[in-house]
Structures are given as C-alpha cells and as structure tokens.
Amino acid sequence: MENTEKFLDWLVGLDIAHYQTTTEVDYTPSGKSHFYLKGSQERFTSKEMMEIFNNSANNKTNENWQYAITENINWQKRHGKF
C-alpha cells in the first residue's frame, strides 16, 4: 500500500496527463490508457509508468522517458513554469 501511495504521489507531482485509448481502424493501442508529460509526444502505458517508477524499465522505455523529460522541461519554459 505504501508503495502505491508513493507511486500515485509521484504521478501527481509530475503533473502527469493521461487519456483512455480507443482502437481505431489503423491503430491498436498497447494499453487501455496512456500517460504523458505535458509538451511531450512520448506516451507510456500504466505498466511502463510503474516500471519507470520502480527503476525496472527496459532501455527503450528509459530512453523514451528521457526524451519526455526533456520535452516537458522545454514546454514548461515556454509556458513560464520555470
């Protein structure tokens, strides 16, 4: 339970955005929902977010997370958040 609370607090602290995915004619989502940092094009499933939080994500997910952080920082600068 404590780890769940830390995970949820971490998501809130990041001001993470999310949306429910839908299957389209040309798109089959990899999860029921996706999470993203504002200003970033990188999208992460619930499983990937938990892996990032637990430092157990694979190299590709970690690389995408680093891109997301960089894009989010740039977005925050453009919107006066820094």
C-alpha positions in Angstrom: 0.0 0.0 0.0 2.8 2.4 0.9 4.4 1.9 -2.5 1.1 2.6 -4.3 0.7 5.8 -2.4 4.3 6.9 -3.3 3.6 6.0 -7.0 0.4 8.0 -7.1 2.0 10.9 -5.3 4.8 10.7 -7.9 2.3 10.9 -10.8 0.6 13.9 -9.2 3.9 15.6 -8.5 4.9 15.3 -12.2 1.5 16.8 -13.2 1.2 13.8 -15.5 -1.6 13.8 -18.1 -3.4 10.7 -19.2 -6.2 9.5 -21.6 -8.1 6.4 -22.2 -7.1 4.8 -25.5 -9.5 3.5 -28.2 -9.0 1.1 -31.0 -9.3 2.7 -34.4 -9.2 1.2 -38.0 -5.5 2.0 -38.3 -4.5 1.9 -34.6 -4.5 -0.8 -31.9 -3.3 0.7 -28.6 -0.8 -1.1 -26.5 -2.7 -0.4 -23.3 -6.1 0.7 -22.0 -4.7 4.1 -21.2 -1.6 6.2 -21.8 0.2 8.7 -19.6 2.4 11.5 -20.8 4.3 14.5 -19.6 2.8 17.8 -20.9 4.6 19.0 -24.0 5.9 15.6 -24.9 4.9 13.3 -27.7 6.1 10.2 -25.8 3.3 8.0 -24.4 3.6 5.3 -21.7 1.3 2.5 -20.6 0.4 2.0 -17.0 2.8 -0.9 -16.9 5.6 1.3 -18.3 4.9 4.1 -15.8 5.2 1.6 -12.9 8.4 0.2 -14.4 9.8 3.8 -14.7 8.9 4.5 -11.1 10.5 1.2 -9.9 13.6 1.7 -12.0 12.9 -1.5 -13.8 12.1 -0.2 -17.3 13.9 -1.5 -20.3 16.4 0.6 -22.2 13.9 1.7 -24.9 11.4 2.9 -22.3 14.1 4.6 -20.3 15.3 6.4 -23.5 11.8 7.5 -24.3 11.3 8.7 -20.7 14.4 10.8 -21.0 13.1 12.4 -24.2 9.8 13.0 -22.5 11.5 14.8 -19.6 13.5 17.0 -21.9 10.4 17.9 -24.0 8.5 18.6 -20.8 11.2 20.9 -19.4 11.2 22.8 -22.7 7.4 23.0 -22.6 7.5 24.4 -19.0 10.0 27.0 -20.0 7.8 28.2 -22.9 4.8 28.4 -20.6 6.5 30.2 -17.8 6.5 27.3 -15.4 10.2 27.7 -14.6 
